[in-house]
Amino acid sequence: MAAIARQTSSMHRTMSLAALICITLATQAAAHEHHDDNIPEGEAVSPDPIDTTLWIHITIQILAFGLIFPTGMVLGIVRSRWHVPLQTLGAVLSVVGYFLGHAHGGRQFAPNIHASFASSLMIMLILQVVFGIYLKLHLQKGIHARIRRYTVTAHGIVGKIMPVVSWVQMLFGGITALGFCRGDHLGQCLAHFIMGSAFVGYGIILTILLLVGQLWLKRTGRSQEFFDSLVIAAWGCVNTFTEHRWGGPWVANDLQHTSMGIVWWCAGLLGVWLSRKRDGRAKRNLIPGIVILLTGWAMSAHPQGLELSTHVHSVFGYTLMAAGATRIVEIAFVLRDRNSISSTYSEETSSFQYLPPFLLYASGFLFMGATEEQMALLSAAHVSHVSYILILYSISFLLFLFVSMLLHLYAVHVWPIDRKKSAKPVIKLNGSASAEGGKLRAANGHVERRVRDAEEFELEGLISEGESEAGEGTGKKIRGVV
């Protein structure tokens, strides 16, 4: 009883501290004055340079929200002991960065979406920290048993949403720093950043399914093209009715954007239909790849006002066309309508299969970097399209590397390789050495172990130490039988 009382008291102190932090952040945000004395009429930022304090703020927040929190999320999913220390470090850095963002000099900013959204993001972070602390207290008696179940779910959901919300806030930060996406530029700016982020997100999903998602797809009984086509159809419906103000005149590229929306939902419906065989089994198809290819061709033909913008949009279109073409080749010729290239090792991946997701990353960054204001700024600075495109491709390589590293971190914890059991014994047959029997046994045992571990593993978030020890004990017993 005394231990429970101490834990409850500790929980109350934690909740009080979190509430105090929330109030402090809100007060700090309200007290912060957005000086706009030097902002010219009709502009969103002053001509002053960004000072050192603001650069430190940018660096810290990119480190915390862009690198530490996603890594900590994966460590939480695999229940690593490094999850809590890493997320604690990220939380401390993010709070420091938050206050630095309100203490900078130099460039001044008008009221903006980045500053408004920052408080919401920090409140979400504080809630996540409170959930984590509550779970770490291991309160499981009485009403805490029910509360814990919901807290585990909430902690997992918020943790997985955090990278997406952080991505949005970082985009808001870049837009705010340059004073973009205001007035008449807002519509095309939203289109570029939303569509570009969608391409990057699609590339990340393809990477996840390629490296660690095949068992999940098998459990769903659906092909990957079913889900792709479903999203394409839904997106097409939205585009069909939002790219033009119905009842008004057709202007600029309204007709082209609307027709692309029509192609998407028409092709998406066909892709959903073709994703199942007559007996109900899942079947691969080429429709999503064709849609990506057609979209790239249409985007490359967009009329542009600047030569630099024409070059960037052309390369973006060619890159997206290449993503669609390589996806078609992958399904039809590399996989031959199968889910993986090997029926023995579902994690075996052809080097060609990395091309479609990477080209989607590159397409997304190229499109996000091709807004009217960005093109005007770079053209005035005499930046060549070659240099700019190579920089965007470099960023794509880095993001692909980071996503691959996170997936590798996940895979090595969920499906560890037993090197002793996977060793290939040499069998003497008529005086010659043969390892085929050992290869077969090692392969079968490895696959069975991966399937069993995947079925046992649940991505529900953190569990108590007692539950973890019980799970480890059960795993030892199972491995002992094998």
Beta strands, then each sheet from edge to edge (+ up, - down):
strand 1: 427-429
strand 2: 432-434
sheet 1: 1+ 2-
end
